[in-house]
């Protein structure tokens, strides 16, 4: 992996891995896949161990640790880390990078897919003895690479600029997204280092972000969601049923992208002191939901559709005109649903790593344009990184990662 200031080496790989393990980076990723559908889109998203005596994960030294998380197959019709596993993993590391001028996307993606399979089954020595557990790796390509494969394909459109952005050039756009998720906080940085080591000089890193999710809260049936740093349950609404995912999440075609999806990744700083200074009622008016339960202010339970027309006896909307659930409501926007996944960050600032998956980029851009006009929640956010990626279809031993697009 090549960064603007360093040349890759075996020593760099070991130094980076040791530093990451020493700091014990915590982060967050989830996937919810089976629960009731909804018509709104608001803010809501054991592998084998080769350890022996003295190695990480060894059961022969000290007290036994918690049971290893169940493994998640990395191959199939879709990449893992979007709707699988369920319940959510708690740690995520996202890396955004560019291909260097001499790099060939096809062989690179195929190699990364092979490496993902080896990391997921625990056979790659670069895991350093760590059990992979429920590791998932999700890989996407940016608009520039998609245009090279075909200008009429989904995923060729760059994100427009919106208000409340403070984004350096290095943190806008990118050719490749590597999203690594796991329950074990040590796994994502080690896996990301292994993948970047495999890529070597063919990639130049733009930016990376670790994030985490809090405990999951039951929403409905098998659906869970965490709270965000503002104290509200996040990820309530989205295409959570198979039928809704077929309609709103997965790309049905053209053939080279069938089974993929479009991801939007945005890092946001949150003005926590100013939000915390509001009363609970004022905070709830910003979101349009009860902080403790997630119930819409118009009544009902957490899974109830917000009633945007409901008013008080004196004619005031129960859900304020600038409340987030009103401005982001799919029916009000006239857009589809997005599978929303957000993760809490504490570096470089307290905030959110927003990741949404949808089969039409206009689902996101139309929603944010509608919010940009007068969404009370956006007044507490500043976006510091932004990109969109075509998440490649699933792969296996006969169909290498990215091969339908980059043969």
PyMOL commands that set and color helices and strands:
alter all, ss='L'
color gray80, all
select helices_A, chain A and resi 10-23+105-120+125-127+143-149+169-171+185-202+242-248+255-257+272-276+280-287+324-327+330-333+361-374+376-380
alter helices_A, ss='H'
color red, helices_A
select strands_A, chain A and resi 91-99+136-142+176-182+203-212+217-220+223-227+233-234+261-270+339-345+351-358+381-391
alter strands_A, ss='S'
color yellow, strands_A
deselect
rebuild
show_as cartoon
